[in-house]
Amino acid sequence: MRLSVRGQITALIVAAAVIGASPGIEGRVAYGFSESKSLAVPAVKQVASKWCWAAATNSILRYQFQITYCQDTQAKDMFGANCVCGEATVPSSCNQPATLGMVANLIEAKKGVYTTLSGRDVTWAQFKSQLVAGHPLWIRYGWQPNPYTGLGHVVVARAYYWSDTLKQLGMMDPTDASGGDRWPWYNWSYFLNNSVFYWTNTLWNAYR
């Protein structure tokens, strides 16, 4: 999908204290891109403050495998809590974060979906090849200065644009934060190195 651009990339620093806020650079695609790919993953909002991982999983499984895996059901399967799909108030025993390793184990056991779990060492070429093949990626980042031990956030990587001088990646962000952007864009260089968040893990190459 080709988007028009009215201006330069806008830097938006978000002071995020809870899981679910969109950090960093938000912008539109630069002029003159030579390659692009955009996957029409469904927009899924996390229904609890710590369920970005479940919303991302719901979106990817629906898009790639036509599997509907309710966020509440994921939490129940993950934590063994008494969660009911669609309930208005999520009990604290259900509203828990999960690592991408936990997500990988869950969807393999419950849905027969196999994945590759990596750190931040997914190259631009690998990132592009996954999207060209129709495979969105789970990406987890943590807030600086303690990205591995503090709070974090999971988004769906679903698009890229590439010009001679600029690489950009597009996300589906399940944030429940007020005013959060559901479809943020980031410069690849910024996503790899900034003072707001740190890309820690990637779940990719999903297949059945």
C-alpha positions as CSV (number, residue, x, y, z in Angstrom):
1,M,0.0,0.0,0.0
2,R,1.6,3.3,-1.1
3,L,1.0,6.2,1.2
4,S,1.4,9.9,0.4
5,V,3.7,12.0,2.5
6,R,3.1,15.6,3.6
7,G,6.2,16.2,5.6
8,Q,9.3,14.9,7.1
9,I,9.5,12.3,9.9
10,T,8.2,13.7,13.2
11,A,10.0,12.8,16.4
12,L,7.6,12.0,19.1
13,I,9.0,11.0,22.5
14,V,6.5,9.3,24.8
15,A,7.1,9.1,28.5
16,A,5.7,5.6,29.1
17,A,5.1,4.3,32.5
18,V,2.9,1.3,31.7
19,I,2.9,-1.4,29.1
20,G,0.9,-0.4,26.1
21,A,2.2,3.0,25.1
22,S,3.8,3.7,21.7
23,P,7.3,5.2,22.0
24,G,9.8,6.8,19.7
25,I,9.5,8.1,16.2
26,E,6.2,8.2,14.4
27,G,6.0,9.3,10.8
28,R,5.0,8.8,7.3
29,V,6.7,7.0,4.5
30,A,9.5,8.9,2.7
31,Y,9.3,9.8,-1.0
32,G,11.2,7.8,-3.5
33,F,11.0,4.3,-1.9
34,S,12.2,1.6,-4.2
35,E,10.8,-1.4,-2.3
36,S,7.8,-1.9,-0.1
37,K,5.6,-4.6,1.4
38,S,2.6,-4.1,3.7
39,L,0.6,-6.9,5.3
40,A,-3.1,-6.3,6.1
41,V,-2.9,-7.6,9.7
42,P,-6.0,-6.9,11.7
43,A,-5.9,-4.0,14.2
44,V,-6.3,-5.6,17.6
45,K,-6.3,-3.5,20.8
46,Q,-5.2,-5.2,24.0
47,V,-8.1,-5.6,26.3
48,A,-6.0,-5.5,29.5
49,S,-3.0,-3.3,30.3
50,K,-0.5,-6.2,30.2
51,W,-1.9,-8.1,27.3
52,C,0.1,-6.6,24.4
53,W,1.6,-10.1,23.8
54,A,-1.9,-11.6,23.5
55,A,-3.3,-8.9,21.2
56,A,-0.2,-9.3,18.9
57,T,-0.7,-13.0,18.9
58,N,-4.4,-12.7,18.1
59,S,-3.6,-10.4,15.1
60,I,-0.8,-12.6,13.7
61,L,-2.7,-15.9,14.0
62,R,-5.8,-14.4,12.4
63,Y,-3.8,-13.0,9.5
64,Q,-1.4,-15.8,8.7
65,F,-3.4,-18.9,9.8
66,Q,-7.0,-17.8,10.0
67,I,-7.0,-18.8,13.7
68,T,-9.0,-16.8,16.2
69,Y,-7.3,-17.1,19.6
70,C,-9.0,-14.8,22.1
71,Q,-6.8,-12.8,24.4
72,D,-8.6,-14.0,27.5
73,T,-8.3,-17.6,26.4
74,Q,-4.6,-17.1,25.8
75,A,-4.2,-15.8,29.3
76,K,-6.2,-18.7,30.7
77,D,-4.1,-21.2,28.8
78,M,-0.9,-19.4,29.8
79,F,-1.5,-18.8,33.5
80,G,-4.3,-21.3,34.4
81,A,-6.4,-18.5,35.7
82,N,-10.2,-18.3,35.5
83,C,-10.4,-15.9,32.5
84,V,-13.6,-15.5,30.5
85,C,-13.4,-14.3,26.9
86,G,-15.0,-10.9,26.6
87,E,-15.5,-10.1,30.3
88,A,-15.6,-6.4,31.1
89,T,-13.1,-6.5,34.0
90,V,-10.0,-8.6,33.8
91,P,-8.9,-10.0,37.2
92,S,-5.3,-9.3,38.2
93,S,-4.6,-13.1,38.1
94,C,-5.2,-12.9,34.4
95,N,-3.7,-9.5,33.6
96,Q,-0.1,-10.7,33.4
97,P,2.8,-10.0,31.0
98,A,4.5,-12.8,29.0
99,T,7.8,-13.2,27.3
100,L,8.0,-14.1,23.6
101,G,9.4,-17.4,24.7
102,M,6.3,-18.1,26.7
103,V,4.2,-17.1,23.6
104,A,6.2,-19.4,21.4
105,N,5.5,-22.4,23.7
106,L,1.9,-21.5,24.1
107,I,1.0,-21.3,20.4
108,E,3.0,-24.4,19.6
109,A,1.2,-26.4,22.3
110,K,-2.3,-25.0,21.7
111,K,-2.4,-24.2,18.0
112,G,0.4,-26.2,16.4
113,V,2.2,-23.0,15.3
114,Y,6.0,-23.2,15.3
115,T,8.3,-20.2,15.4
116,T,11.9,-19.0,15.7
117,L,12.8,-17.0,18.8
118,S,15.7,-14.6,18.4
119,G,17.1,-11.6,20.2
120,R,17.5,-8.3,18.3
121,D,19.8,-10.0,15.7
122,V,17.2,-10.2,12.9
123,T,18.8,-8.4,9.9
124,W,17.1,-6.0,7.6
125,A,17.3,-8.7,4.8
126,Q,15.6,-11.3,7.1
127,F,13.0,-8.8,8.2
128,K,12.1,-8.0,4.6
129,S,12.1,-11.7,3.5
130,Q,9.6,-12.5,6.2
131,L,7.2,-9.8,5.1
132,V,7.6,-10.7,1.5
133,A,6.7,-14.3,2.4
134,G,3.5,-13.0,4.2
135,H,4.8,-13.6,7.7
136,P,4.4,-10.8,10.3
137,L,6.7,-10.8,13.2
138,W,6.3,-10.3,17.0
139,I,8.8,-7.7,18.3
140,R,9.3,-7.0,22.0
141,Y,11.1,-3.9,23.3
142,G,11.8,-2.8,26.8
143,W,11.9,0.7,28.3
144,Q,15.3,2.2,28.9
145,P,17.3,2.1,31.1
146,N,16.3,-1.5,32.1
147,P,14.9,-3.0,28.9
148,Y,15.4,-6.7,29.9
149,T,14.2,-6.5,33.5
150,G,11.7,-3.7,33.5
151,L,8.4,-3.2,31.7
152,G,8.2,-3.8,28.0
153,H,5.8,-3.9,25.0
154,V,5.0,-6.3,22.1
155,V,4.1,-5.1,18.7
156,V,3.4,-6.7,15.3
157,A,5.9,-5.9,12.5
158,R,3.9,-5.8,9.4
159,A,5.4,-3.5,6.7
160,Y,8.6,-2.0,5.3
161,Y,9.6,0.8,3.0
162,W,13.0,1.1,1.5
163,S,14.5,4.0,-0.5
164,D,18.1,4.6,-1.4
165,T,18.7,6.5,1.8
166,L,16.0,5.4,4.2
167,K,14.8,2.2,5.7
168,Q,11.5,2.2,7.6
169,L,9.4,-0.5,9.3
170,G,5.7,-0.3,10.1
171,M,3.9,-1.8,13.1
172,M,0.5,-2.7,14.4
173,D,0.7,-1.5,18.0
174,P,-2.0,-3.0,20.3
175,T,-1.6,-0.2,22.8
176,D,-4.5,0.6,25.1
177,A,-3.0,4.0,26.0
178,S,-5.0,7.1,25.3
179,G,-3.9,8.7,22.1
180,G,-1.7,5.8,21.1
181,D,-1.0,5.3,17.4
182,R,-2.3,1.9,16.1
183,W,0.0,2.1,13.0
184,P,3.3,3.7,13.9
185,W,6.3,3.9,11.6
186,Y,10.0,3.9,12.6
187,N,13.3,4.5,11.0
188,W,15.2,1.3,11.1
189,S,18.3,3.0,12.5
190,Y,16.2,4.6,15.2
191,F,14.5,1.4,16.1
192,L,17.9,-0.2,16.6
193,N,19.4,2.5,18.7
194,N,17.5,5.2,20.8
195,S,17.3,6.3,24.4
196,V,13.6,5.5,24.9
197,F,13.3,1.8,24.3
198,Y,15.5,-1.2,23.3
199,W,14.5,-4.0,21.0
200,T,15.1,-7.2,23.0
201,N,13.4,-10.1,21.3
202,T,11.9,-11.3,18.0
203,L,9.5,-14.1,17.3
204,W,9.4,-14.9,13.6
205,N,9.3,-17.5,10.8
206,A,5.9,-18.8,12.0
207,Y,4.6,-22.0,10.3
208,R,2.2,-24.9,10.8
